[in-house]
Amino acid sequence: MKHAFFVTGTDTGAGKTHVTCALLHATRQLGLTTVGMKPIAAGVEDDGRNGDVTQLLAASSLQPPLALINPFLFIPPIAPHIAAHEANRPIDFEVIRQAFAQLREQVDVVWVEGVGGFRVPLDERADTTDLVQALALPVILVVGMRLGCLNHALLTAEAIQARGIRLAGWVANRIEPAMARFEGNVETLCARLDAPLLGVTPYRASPARTAGALRLAALPEFAAT
């Protein structure tokens, strides 16, 4: 069994890292080896590492070199194409592809987390869509459940499908506990998104606990697991 997915979000702050970590835990609970990858990250902590990358490593089955998990790390927490330009270090898809290929050989499942939303520019021409196509991965959409999420989710799904990419599933990530008509919004997305709902995450639960709310069996790749 060798599978991989690209985790994107409706926007920055939708909860991609939290959900990706939960997906890692859920995969491990099935007895499968798994690793999280964040090809591009911007922003570092006091220890010189990116916080999202640190969380992904903590939830993974193994601890590969950082150069494989996070080939492109930029210091300022800004748009990646601007950070890459300022650092004079273009984002090279071939470097990412090679790192991804090495990770894929080591585990059963790789969860690749994107940066920001789905159409974030990565250089003068390419954006995240092009990276997903370069890696040839299906997409998991994390919907940050808050006012405005319906429009963001439907537009993101449209962008995914317009490029011939498979939207494999989506997660309703509860980031605002007091969101009005929460259930109605989830029902609307279930009716309009052409992909299975993998789960509704509890507010501020740990990734390990959140894993229990996810149904990987809704994905064909895991149906027989």
N, C-alpha and C positions, 0 to 999 in steps of 0.2 A: 504494500500500500504506500503510494507516494502521491500526496496531494498538496496543493498550495492555494491560498486565497489572498486577495488584496482587500484590506479593510479601509474604507473611506468614510467620510462623514458629511453631514449636511452643511457643516461650517466648522471653523475653528471653535473649540470648546464644546463640540457635540459629545465628546467622550470616547474618541477612538482608542486611546491608550487603555482606558479602563476596560472597555469591551474586549479589546485584543487580548489583554491579560486574562480576562475571564474565559475567552475562547481557548487560550493556552491551558488553563486549569481544566476546562471541560474536556479537552483532548487528552490530557494526561489521565483524567479519571476513567477514560475508556481504555486505558492501558497502552496508549500509543505515545511514541516519542514525538516531541514537537519543539519548535523554536520560533521566537518572534524576531522579525527583522524590521528595521526602520531605515530605509535606504538614505533618506534625507532628513536632517533635523537642524533646527536653528534655535540657539539659546543654550547656555551651559550653566550648571550650578557651581558652587564654590569649589567643588572637587574637580572641576574641568570637564565633567561629563554632562550629558543631556539627561534630564530627569525621566523622560519617556523611555529612553533606551535602557536606563537602569531598571525601570519597572518591568520591561519586557524580558530582560535577562533573568530577573528574579523569578519570573513565572515560567521560564523555559525549562526543558528537560536537561539541557547541557549549557555550557558556558563557552561558546566559540569566541575567537578573537573579535575585538570591537570593530576591526576593519571589515569583517564580514557582516556583522549585525548592522553597522551604521557606517557605510563607506564615506558619506559626506556629512560632516558636522561643521556648522558655522557658528561663530561665537554670538553675534547679536541675534536676539529673537525677532527677526524681521522676515519679510517675504523672501523665500529661498533664492529666487533669481537675482534679487538685489544683493543679498548676502554673498552669493557666488561671485557676482561681478566685483563687489568691493574687495573680496579676498583674492581675486584673480585666480579663481579655481572653478572652472566650468563644471557643471554636473554632467558626468560622462555615463551614458546609459550602459555602455559596454562594461565598465567597471562594476556597475550594479548587477548586470546580468551574470557576470562571473562569480560575484560574491553569492548571489542567490543560488546559482547552480551548485556551489560547494556546500551550502547549507542544506539544500534539498537532498544531497547524497547522504547526509548524516542522520536525518530524521524521517519519520513517517509523514508529518504535516508541517508546513511552513505557513505562518500567518504574517503577511507583509503589511505593515501599517503605513498609510500615506501621510502626507503633510498638509494640514489645513483641510480645505474642501476638495472637490473632485477636479476642478479646473484651475488649480493653482499654477501660475507660470513657473517654469523651471529654467528657461533661458529666453532669448529673443523670440523664439518660435514655438518651442515645445512646452507642453504642460503635463500635468499628472496623467491625463488621458493617454498620452503617448507612452508614458512609462508603463502603464498597465498593459498596453498593447505589446510593448517590447518584451514584457515578461510573460505575456499570453496567459493571464490569470482571470478567473471569475471574480466578481466583486461582492463583498458583504458591505451593506450600507448601514451605518450607525446614524439613527435619527435622534438628535437631541430634542427631547420632547419639551417644547415651549411654544409660546405664541409665535406663529409664523412658520412652524416646522412643516406644515402641510405643503406650502408652496415650495420651500427649500427641498423637501424630500422628492416631490414630484418632478421638479426641474432637474434635480440630480439624476433621478432614474431615467429621465428622458435623455440626458446627456450621455449616460452610460450606454443605453440601448441604441442611440443614434450612431455610435461608433462600432456597433456590432459586438459589444462586450456583453457577456452574460451577467445579469444581476442574479446572483445565486441565492441571496436571502437578505433580510434586514433585521435590525434589532431596535426596539423602542427603548431608548436609554432615558430613564427618568432623571432629569437634571433640575427640574423645578417641581418640588413636591406639591405645591399649591396650584399647579396648572389647572385652570378651569376646563371642565369637560374632557378630562384626560382620556377616559375610556372611549368617548365619542371620536376623539382624534385618532386613536389607535384603530378603531373600527373603520374609519374613513380610509386610512392608509392600507389596511388589509384588503379593502375592496378595490383600491386603485393601483396598488403596486403589484406588478406581475412577478412576484417572488414570495416565498414563504416567510412568515414571521418566525424568527428563531427564538424569540423570547422578549419579555419585558423585564428590564433590570430593576431591582429594588433601589431606592434612593440611598446613596452613600454607603452601600454595602461593599465589603471587601471583594476583590476579584474572585477569591476562592468561593465566597458565598454566592456571588453573582453567577458563577458557573452553573450552579444548580438550577438557575432560571432559564438556561439556554438549552435548546433542543437541537443538537447537532444531527440527530437522525432525520431532521427535516431536509437535510442536504443529501442528494443522491449518493455522494461520495461516502457518506457515513451510514446510509440506510441499513446496510448489512452488518454493521459493527455491533 
